[in-house]
Amino acid sequence: MDEQALLGLNPNADADLRQRALAYFEQLKISQDAWQVCAEALAQGIYRGVYHIATTNRIFFSSDDHIKFFCFQVLEHQVKFKYSELTEVQQQLIRETLITWLQAQEARRNTLLKDTMREQCIPSLVESWYQILQNYQYNNSELTCQCLEVVGAYVSWIDLSLIANERFINMLLGHMSVEVLREEACDCLFEIVNKGMDPIDKTKLVESLCQVLQSAGLFSIDQEDDVDFLARFSKLVNGMGQALIASWTKLIKNGDMKSAQDTLQAIEAKVALMLQLLIHEDDDISSNIIGFCYDYLHILKQLSALSDQQKANVEAIMLAVMKKLTYDEEYNFENEGEDEAMFVEYRKQLKLLLDRLAQVSPELLLASVRRVFNTTLQNWQTTRFMEVEVAIRLLYMLAEALPVSHGAHFSGDVTKATALQDMMRTLVTSGVSAYQHTSVTLEFFETVVRYEKFFSVEPQHIPTVLMAFLDHRGLRHTSPKVRSRTAYLFSRFVKSLNKQMNPFIEDVLNRIQDLLELSPPENGYQALLSSDDQLFIYETAGVLIVNSEYSAERKQVLMRNLLTPLMEKFKVLLEKLMMAQDEDRQMALADCLNHAVGFASRTSKAFSNKQTVKQCGCSEVYLDCLQTFLPALSCPLQKEVLRSGVRTFLHRMIICLEEEVLPFIPSASEHMLKDCEAKDLQEFIPLINQITAKFKAQVSPFLQQMFMPLLHAIFEVLLLPAEENDQSAALEKQMLRRSYFAFLQTVTGSGMSEVIANQGAENVERVLFTVIQGAVDYPDPIAQKTCFIILSKLVELWGGKDGPVGFADFVYKHIVPACFLAPLKQTFDLADAQTVLALSECAVTLKTIHLKRGPECVQYLQQEYLPSLQVAPEIIQEFCQALQQPDAKVFKNYLKVFFQRAKP
């Protein structure tokens, strides 16, 4: 059908044309993918003539509104009658199309409204606002405030001269002295100051406003007790300051140094007011001025030299930041709510100021922090907690404010290194770790870990800090929050000190013994640490043993002492689980068993290429763990929890024990494949992939034996019927399909194609067809990419003259067509990055076929396959020439263009 068909959509069309358009509409409703073309046209605003070519589903749209309406009707039909048949991606496309179109229409409408209003009514509106403000300012404050809000909302897009003139500004400034009006007047003035304009004019406007505000006494912050007004006023001053700085930046860029200097003087004149607001006890008022403060420091950073006044300003900002970082008495450390969260955010803003101060004057910042820190720490016993906390916090913040590579704060710049070293020495020897407040305790531990390199310079302080970690100040603190954070920090501290821990290893292991106990799932028992916290303690114990300078025999003894209690407890708990009737009791026991496996697994993180399990003499201990944990796989209760834990442990053991783990894999796999669901298989396949990739030929007999049982389990789950709209089940199947193809990719990519080849002709064929199906039929570019990788690998291995019987036929009958059918699908979106990667692998597959089959491949494409697709002879010639290019990239680029031309 040609473009004449849609002329019938025009309201003035005759009956024949209308009938023709109706028939065309019915045709589009039946079409599988015409709705997508309509959606794209709506989203991109393409309405240039309309015609439809049946063979290619190509549609071009004219700019008439009735064509848009027609497109919406096609989409409406799709949503009403075919929505459930669409993929999630296609459903999302419809939603996005509608939202994009509506947003674009709204933006166009708004622009049109504003343009029309500017031409026709804005001056009259502005006059009406002025009259309302003038007539009601003293007798109807509510109406006046609403009018001021309206003015503020319009300022950004109307001619500023209508508002920024003497009569309007004078009235607004008058409102600044009226208590019920001044907050709204502040916001209105802020919008005026924020309006884009010439930098010199902006400076004049801000300066004239400031003069009037100052003469009205509004700069006397200390005499004002209305914090709500001051928060608005602070926002206004911030806007004025940032507006002046933006003007200064533009003037510098334009080379107008005289005006830039005048603007800088205007900025400097506001610093005193800025400081008053920054230091204000109300954090909202202080927070609102931080932008101006930050930008002002950025100017100072750009100046070649600072004046005495500017240096004084920097110091004043520094002291203000230090003061404002301090907690107040009301801060609730045990039950942090919204107010506490707001203060934490405010502290982050102050930290940015501190970092900027360090860029302007690092020496001054270091000296100021050192002075505050030393004064506070000398008398910490009699100083309020918030002052002690902030003194330590400032030392902590210096680490980021004065950055160095790899935490080397105690070398290089002697002055800085000495100052930091002195402060760290004071911190660990002052006894402040005993301060009875959680905020101080936590800040102490955070800081010693942040500056762990200090202990390389002065290792004599390590025992002092270790004791703080291990006693009532740290891991045995009364606060669960402190204990939890300390567990993590202790792990980091021990790892960072490495060999310097050697003299303390056995003492530390003895002291943490009670913290390693597996918490029994009995009611009422309250362990000091949660199971998550215990993971860090087990990891720490492992690190201490593995990194020690002990002999392998001694390491084995220590590791066995660490893991034997876990194994013994595991056996007892597993027996209890097998007999447990109550489901809650079963869950509690399964969780406890899972924790035991997790703890043993975590200790293995201490091993490395330099310190392997074998070198440390610990293989036997971990093999015993495997023997102990594997029976949990055959437990019929709480399978998901138990299998997950044991599977994770097996992953770790494959890395740590290497081939010693192999005897355990067959029985473990057999148990994990029993009664499994999509999620179980999805998590089991990576384990098999890991074994395959690591051990290759060593596991070939095992893989050949379990290959088909695994595939049968996968196919069984994939073929299970699911509810039509069950998105969760569909996603699970998609993920399992990806895992299945990833498994085949691992097998073929590890040079073990014999695992597939030895499954018998029927099974091999079935596997190959699933890969073809994955490449073509499922609209999942991630899976499609994997399938093409598998196909190109199989062609590389089997596609030569000496390949398996019948494989060459399979290449021409199925693999070559797959390379064309997949990209020709409407769901194969060449604008999507993942799909482009899939196409790239498709190109590799075709190149590999050509490499292995030579001229025979070109002849087949030229004489049989491409003509069957009705491809023009000159395009066939062009395609075959591109395929024979030695540079694979040339063909990849060509293939994308080829399919872009071929698709509607």
N, C-alpha and C positions, 0 to 999 in steps of 0.2 A: 504494500500500500504506500502511495506517495503522500506528499504533504497536503494534498487536496483533502485528505480524509479529515484533517482537523480544522479546516475552514468552517466546517459545520458547527464548531463550538462558538463561533461568533454569534451574538444575539440577533444579528440581522441576516443570518444565513437562511437559504431556502430549505424546504422540507427534505429534498434529496440529500443535500449536504449534511443536514442534521442527522438523517438516517445513517449516512455513511460514518459520521463521527461516533454515533452510538455503537455501530458494529465494531468500529476500531477500539472503542472502550472495552467491549466484551472480549475482544481478542487479547488486549493487554491484561485483563483480569486473569485469563487462563495462563498467560505466559509465566514461566518460572521466575524470570529475573527482570522483567520490565519495570517492576516497582523500584528496583535498585537504581535504575537509570533516572526514574522520576525523582527519587530521593536525592540523588546527587545533583540533579538540575535545580531542585529547590534550595538545597544547601549552598550551592555555589552561585545561584542567581542567573543560571544560563537559560535564557528564553529567546532563542534566535531561530525562528522558523521551525516547523515540525514535519518530520516525515519518518516513516518506519520501513525498514528493509527486513523482510521476514527472516532472511538467512542469518543476519548479524545482530538483530534486535537493536539497531542504532536509532536513537531518537534525538532530534534537535528541536529546541523550543523557541517560540516567538515571545515577544515581550508583553503580550496581552494578559490582563488579569484572568480572563476566562481560561487561559492555558494553565496558569498556576492552580486555579480551582480544579481543573481536570486532573492535574498531578496529585492533588490532595485526595481526589476521589479514588484514584488508583491505590494510593496508600491506605485510605480508609477501608477499602475492600480487603486489602492484605491483612490489616489489623483485625477486622471483624471475623474473617473466615479462615485465615491461614496462619495466624500468629503462632499457634502452638507447634506448627510444623517447622518454624524457623529455628535456626541455631541461635545460641545466646549472642553471638557476634552480630547476627542479622537483626535480632530484636534491639540490640544496643544501637545499631545504625539508624533504625527508625526513630528511636528516642532522641538520639543526637541530632538527626535531621530536623525534627520538629522544634527542638530547643534552639538550635542554631538559627533556623528561619525566624522564629519568634523574636529572638534577641536582636537579630539584624533589623527586623521590621520595627521593633521598639526603638532602636537607636536612630533609624531613619525618621520615624515619627517624631521623636524628641527633638532632633535637629531641625526638622521642618517647623515644629511648633515654636522653637526658640527663635528661628530666623523670622518667622511671621510676627511673633510678638515684638521682636526688636524693631521691625519696620512699622508696626501699627499701634502698639499700645504701651510699650515699656515707659516712655516718658510720662504718660498719663498715670500709669501705676505708681511710678516713683513719686509723682506729685501727690497722689492719694495717700501714700505712706507718710509723706512729710506732714500732710494735714492731720492725719490720724495721730501721729506722734506729738505734734504740737498741741492739738486740742485735748488729748486725753492723758498727757503725761502726768498731770497732777491729780486727776480724779478717777482714772481707771487704769490702775497699774497692770492688771491682768491682760487687758486688751493691748496696752502699750508693749508689754513684753512679747506678746504673740506677733505684733507687727515687727518688732526688732528681729525676731527669729526669721520672719519672712524676708526682711532686707538682707540678712546674713546669707540666706539660702540662694538669693538671686545675684549677689555681688560678683560671684566668680565668672558669670557669663554675660553680664550687661556692661554697657559703656560706663567705665568707672567715674567719668567726670560728672555723671548724674548724681553720684553719691559723695564722691571725694571732693566736695566743694564747701565753701565757707559756711553756708547756712546749715547744711546737713551735719557736717563734722562738729560745728559748735553745739548743735543740739545733742548729738551723741555724747560729746564731752560733758555737757551739762547733766546728762543722765548718769554719768560716772559718779556724780555726787549725790545721787538719789538712791537710798539703800535698796528699795524694792526693784529698781530698774538696772542697777549697775552691772549685775552678772550678765544679763542679756546684752547690755551695751558693750561690755568687754568682748563678748563673742562676736558681735557685729563688727567692732573695730579690728578684731583679729582677721576676719574674712577680708576686710578692706586692705589690710597690710599684706595679706597673703596673695593678693591679686598680682598677676604678672604685669610688669611695666618697665619702662626705661630705668636703668640703674640710678641715674642722677635724680630723676623725678621721685623714685622710690625713697632715696635718701632724704630728700627734702620733705616728703610726706611724713616719714617716720619721725624726723627731727621736730617737725611742727607739732605732731601729736605728743611727743615726749615733753616738749616745753610746757604745753598746756596741762598735761597730767602731773608734771612735777610742781607747777605753780599751784595746782589744786591740792597739793599735799599728799598725792597718792603714792609717792615714792618713799614715804615714811612708813616702812613695813612694820616696825616695832610698835607703832601706835594702833595697829589694826588687829582686831581679834576675831573677825569674821573669816574663818578658814575657807568656807565655800567660795566667798568672793576672791580671797587671795589665790585659790587654786586657779580660778578663771584669769585673774590678773597675771599670774605667773605664766600661764599659757600665752597671754597677749604679749608680755615682755619677751618671752621665748620667740614668738613669731616676729616681733620687731627686730630682735637681735639677729635671727637667722636671715631675715630679709636684707638687713644691712650687710651681712657677710656675703650673701649671694651677689649683692650689688658690687661689693669690693672685688670679688672673684671676677665678675664680668669686666669691671673697669681695668683690672690688671691685665686680663686677656686682651682687651682692646688697646692697651698701651697708654691709657689716660692716667698717668701716675699722680697728677695733681688732684684729680677728683677721688682717686683711690685713697690718697693720703687723708683727704677730708673725711671720707667714709670711715677709714680706720680710726680716726679721732672720735667720730660719732660712736663707733663700737666701743672703744676704750671707756668712753663716758658712761656706758651702761654697765660696766663690769661690777661696780660697787653695788648696784641694785641687784644684779645677777647673783652676787655672793650672798646678799641678804636672803634672797629667795632659796638659794641652794642649801643654806645652813638652817633653814626654818625647821622647827621641830615636827611639823606635819609633812609626812613623806610624799603625799600627793602634790603639795606645793613645790617641794624640792624636785620631785621627779619631772614636773612639767618644764623646768628650766634647764634640764641636763643637755638637751639638744644644742642650745645656744652655747653652753659651756664647752661642750665637745668641739663644736665648730670653731669657737674662739681659740682653743688650744691648737687646732689644726692650722689656723693662721700663724700663730706664734712659731709653730714647727717650721713654717716656710720662710720665716724671716732670718736673715743672715746673723743678726745679733739682737739681743733683747735689751730694752732700756731697764733702768732700775725699777720703774713702776711696773713694767711687764713681769719682771722677776718676782716682784712682791705679789702680783696677781696670781702667778703660778703657785707660789707658796701658800697663798690664802685658799686657793682651790684645793690644794693638797690637804691642808688642815681640815677644810670643810668635808672632804671625802672621808678622811679618817674618822671624823666625828660621826658622820652620818652612817657609816658602816656598822655602828654599834647597835646591838639588840636593845630593845626597851624592856622594862620590867614585866610588861603584859605578855610578852612572847611565850606561847605555850609549846614547850619543847616535846612534851609527851603526847600531845594530841593536836598536831598541826592542822589548822583549818584554813579558811579563805584568807584571813588577815595575814597569817604566817606565810602563805604562798605568795601573797602580794609583796611582802617584805623581801622574800628570797629573790623575786624578779627585780625588785628595786636595787638589791645588792649587786645583781648582775650588771645593771646599768652603771652603777658606781665603779664596778671593776673595769668597765670599758674606759671610764674617765681616768682611772688610775693607770691603765695601759697607755693612754694617750699622754698623760703627764710624764711617764717614763720616756716617751719618745722626745718630748720637749726638753726635759732636764733630768736625765737618769741619776746624775750625782746628787741633785737636790732631793729626789725621791728616796734614794738609798739613805742619805743622811737623816732625813725626816723620820723614816721608818725605824732606823737604828735608835734614834733618840727616844721615840715613843716606846719602843720595845724594851730597851734597857731600863728606862724609868719605871715601867709597869712591872717588869719581872723582878726588879730589886725588892719590891714590896708586895708581891702577889698575894701573900697570906691575908693582907688587910685591904686588898683592892676588890672592887665589885666584879662579879663574874664577867659582865659584858665588856668591861675594859680589858680584862686579861684575855678574853677570847679574841677581841679585835686586834690586840697587840700581836698574838700568834698568827692570826689570820693575815695580817699585813705581811709578816715574814713569808707565809705560804704564797701570797699573791705576787711577791717579788719574783718568784720562780718563772712566772709567765710574763710579768711586766718587763723583766730584764732577761730576755731569752738567750739561751746558749745551746750548742748542739750536744745531744746525748746527755743532758743533765750535768754537764761539766762546769758547775758553778764554782768549784773550788780550785780552779786553775785558770791561767790566762791573766786577765786584768787583776793585778795584785790588790788594789784598793777594794774592789768589789769582793774578791775572793776572801780577803781578810775580814771584811765587815760581815759577810754571810757566815763565815766560819765562827766568828766571835758570837754571833747571835745564836747559831746552832749549839755551840758549846754551852751557852747560858741556858738555852731551852732544856737540854738534857741533864744539866747538873743542878738546876735551880730547885728541883723537886716539884715544879708546877704540875707535873703529871698527876699529883695527888689532889689537885683542886677538886672540891666537891660540887662540880656542876658538869652535866653531860656535854654541854657545848664546848667547854674548855678541854675536857678529856678527848673528845673526838678531834678537835683542832690540833691537839698535841700529836696524836697518832697520824693524822693526815700529813702533818708537816714533816715528821721524821721519815715517813715513807717517800714524800716528795723530794727530800734532800738526802736520799740514801747514799749518795756519793760521799757525803761528809764522813761516813763511818769507814770509808777506805783511807781517809786522811787521818782520822783519829779513832782507830778501832777500839781503843780502851773504853769507849762509852757503850759498846755493844751490850755487855751484860746488864747495864742499868736499864736500857730500853727493853731488852728481852724480858726482864722481870716485870716491867710495867705492862707489857703485852700479856704476860701469863697470870698475873695476880688480879686482885679485886679492881684494879684500875682499867683492865682490858677485858680479857676473855671471861673473867668471873665478876664483872661489874653488875650492879643491881639492875641496870637498865638493859632490857633485851635489845634495844636499838644500838646501844654501844657495843654489846657483845657481838652482835651480827656484823656490824661494820668492821670491828676489830679483827674478826676471823678472816675477812678478806684482806685487810691491810697487813696482818701478820704473815699471810701467805706471800704477799708481794715483798715484804721486808726480807723474809728468809731467802726467797729466790734471788733477790738482787744482791745479797751479801755473799751467796755461794760459798766459796772456800773459807771465808772468814768465820763461818759458823762452826767449823770443825771442832774447836775446843768445847763447844756447848751442846753437841748433838744428843748424847745419851741423857744428859740432864733435862733437855727440852722434851725429849721423847717420854721420859718418866713423868714430867709435870703435866703433859697433855693427855696422859693415859685415860683419865676419867672422861675427858671430852670426846674420846673416840668410841665410847660405848654405844652400841646400837640400841636406840630407845625402844623398849618393848611396847607393843600396842595395848598396854593395860591402862585402864581408866585411872585418871588422877596423877599419873606419873608426869612430872614436868621437867624435861631436860633443860640444861643450861643453854644449849645451842639447838637450833632447828636443823633438820636433815640437810638443807641447802648450805647452812653455815658449816656443818661437819664435813661437807665435801672439801672445803678449803683446808680444814685441819688435816684431813687424810692426804691431800695433795702436798701439804707442807711436810708431813711426816715422810712421805715418799721422797721428796726433794732432799730432805736432810740425809736420808739413808743413801740414796743414789749418788749424790754429790760429795759424800764424805771421802776421806782418804783411807778408809778402812779396807781391809782385804776383802776379796769376793766372799770368802767364808763368813766373815763377820757381817757383811751386808746381807747375806742370805739368812743368817740367824735373826737379825733385826727385822727384816721384811717378813719372815715367818711369824715372829712375835706380834707384828702389826696385823697380819691377815688371818692368823689361826682363830682368834676369837670370833671374827666375822664368819668363818666357815662353820665353826661349831654352832653358832647361833642360827645360822642359815638352815642347817640340818634339822634342828629342833623346831624351828618355825614352820618349815615345809611340812613336817609331820602333823603339826597342829592344824595347818591349813587344810590338809587332806581330810581331817576329821571335823572341821568346823561346819556347823549347820547354818548359823545366822549369817546373812549376807554382809551386814556391816562389819562383823567380826572377820569374815573372809577378806573384805577389802582392806581392813586395817593390817591384817597379817601379810597380804600380798604387797602392800605399800612398804612394809618393813623389810620384806625379802628383797624388794626392788632396791631399797636404800642400801642394803648390804652389798648387792652386786655393783651398784653405782659407786660405793666407797672404794671397793677393790679396784674397779675400773679407773677411778680417779688417781689412785696411787701410781698407776702405770704411766701417767703423763710426765713423770719425773725422768723417764728414760729418754735417750736421744741417740743419734748416730755415734756420738763419742762415748756414751755410756749405755750400751745395750743391755737388755735383760740377761743375755748369755754371759757377757763380760762381768756383770755384777753377781753372777752365780744365782740368779733368782728364777731361772726357768722352771725349776721343779715346784716352787711355791705357787706360781701362776697356773701351772698345769694341774696342781691339786685344786686350785680354785675352780678351774674349768670342770674337773670331775665332780666337784661339789655342786656347782650351779646348774649343770646341764639337765639333771633329773627334773628340774622345775618345768622344763619344756613339755614333759608328759603329764603335768598336773592338769586335770580337766577343769579346775576352778580358776577364775580370774586370769584367763589365758592372755588377754591383751597386755595387761600390766607385766606379767612375768616374762612373756616372750620379748617384749620391748627391752627390758633390762638385760636379759641374757644376750639378745642380739647385739646390743651396744657393747657388751663385754667382749663378744666374739670379734667385733670390728677392731677393738683395741688390741686383742691378742694376735690377730692376723698381722698387725703392724709390729707388735713387740716380740712375739714368739717365733715369727716366721714359719718355716716348714714344720716345726714341732706341733703346731696347732692342727695340721692336716688330718691326723687320725680321728679327730673329734668332729670334723665337718659332716661326714655322711650321716651319722645318726642324728646330729643336730638338725640337719636339713630335713631329714625324714619327719621328725617331730613337728617342725615348723610348717610343713606342707599339709599337715593333717587338719581338717576342719577349718580351713583358712578363708578369710574374706578378702575383698579387694585391697583394703588397707594393709592387711598382713602381708600379702604378696608384694605390694608396692614397697614395703619396708624390707622384705626379705631379699628382693632382687639386687639391691645395691651391695648386699653382703656377698652374694655369688659373683657379682661383677668385680668386687674387690679381690676375691680369691682368684678369679680367672686372670685379671690383669697382672696380679702379683706373681702367681706361681706358674701360669701358662701350661706348658707341657706336663708339668708335675701333676696337675689335677685333671688332665685329659680323660683318664679312665673314669674318674668320679663324675665329671661333667657328662660324658657319654651315657652313663648309667641314669643320671637324674634329669637329663635334658627333656625327655618326653613327659615324665611325671610332672615336671614343673610346668611345661606347656599345657598339659591337660588341665592342671589346676587353674592356670590363667584363662584358658578358653572357657572353662566351666563357669567362671565368675563373669566373664565378658558376655556370655550368652544368657545369663539370668535375666528374666523379664523385669522391667522397672516401670514405675508409674510414668505416664506421659510427661507430666510437668515436674518430676522429681529432679531438680537441678543438681542437688547434692550427689545423687546416685550417678547422674550423667558425668559430673566432674570426676568422681572417683574412678569411673570406667576410663575416662580420658587419660587420667594420670597413670592408671595401670597399663593402658595401651602404650603410653610413652615409656614406662619402665620395661615392658616386654621388648620393645624395639631397642632400647638402650642395652638390654642384655644381649640381643643378637649382634648389636654393633660391637660390644666388648668381645664376644666370642670370635667374630670374624676379624676384628682389628687386632686381636692378640695372636693372630696366625694359627688359629685352631679350627679352621673350617672343617677339619675331619670330624669334629664333634657333631656337626650337622650332617655331613656326608654319610656318616655311619649309622644313621637312624632308619635306613630303609627307604626305597624309592618313594613310597606313598607318603611317608612322613615328611621327607625332604620337600616334595612337591607342595604339601600342605603349608609348610613353613614359608616357602617361597611365595605362595599366593597371598599369605597374610601380609608379607612385605609389600607386594604390588598393591594390595588393597589399602594398606597404610599410606602409601605414596600418593594414591589417586583419590580414594573415596572419602577419607575423613578430612574435614576442613580444619586441620590442626597443623600449622606450618612447622611447629617444633618437631612433631612426630614425622611429618613428611620429609624434613631435612634428614632426620636419622635414617629413614627408610632409603633415601637415595644414597646415603653414605654406605649402607649395607650392600645395596645393589652394585655400586661401583667397586666395592671391595670384592664381592663375589665374582664379578666380571674379571677383575684383575687376577683372582686366584684360579677361576675355573673357565674363563672365557677363551683361552688359547686353543690351539689345535689338539692338545693332549688333555683337554678338560673332560669332565664326566659326560657320558653318553647322553645326548638329548639336551644338554645345557645350551648349546648354540641355538637350537630351535627355540628354547625358552627366551633367550635374549631377544630374538627377532619378533616372536609372537607376543611377548608380554613386557619385557623391560623397555624396549624402544617405544612401544605405544604409551607406556606409563609416563615416559619423559615428555610426551606431547599432551596426553589427556589431562594430567594434573594441572599444568599451567593454564590450560584452556578453560578450566572450571571457573564459574563466576565467583566462587568463594576464594579463589587464588588471587589475593589482592596484591598487585605489584607495587602499591604505594606503602605496603607494610614492611617494616625492616626484617621481621622474622621470615616472611614469605620470600623476600629477596634472597635471604640466606639459603632457603630451601631450593630456590631456582638455581643458585650458584652450584649446589651439590648435584642438581639435575644435569647441569652443564658438564660437571666432572664425570658423571655417569656416561653421558654420550661420548665424551672425549676418550674415556677408558674403553668403551666398546670399539671405537674407531682404532684405538691403539692396538687392541688385541685381535681384531678381525680384519683391519686394513681395508683395501679397496672393496672387498666383499660388502662391508658395511655401507660405504658410499653408494655402491651399486643398488643395494636394497632400498636405501632412502630415495634415490633418484628414480628408480624404475617401478618400485612397488608402493612403499608406505606413503610417502608425501603426495604422490598423485592420488592415492585413495582418499586423502583429506581435501582433495580439490585445490591444492596449492598451485598457483600459477608457475609455469616452467621456469621463468626468469628468477622467481623467488627460490625455487628448489635449487637452482644453480648457485645462487647467492648463499643459501644456507650451507650447502656442501662445501663451498669454498671456505666459508668461515670455520666450519668444523675441521678442515684440514690445516688450518693455521697452526704453526708450532706454539704460538703464545696462547696459553689457556685463557688468559684474561680477555683477549680479543674476542674469543668465542662466547665467554660469559656475558660480556657487554652486548654482543650481537643478539644473543638469545633473548635477553630482556626486551630489546627493541622488536624482535621478531614477534613475541607474544603480545606486546603492547599494540602492534599493528593488527594482529589477528583477532584480538578480543574486542567486543563492543565497547 
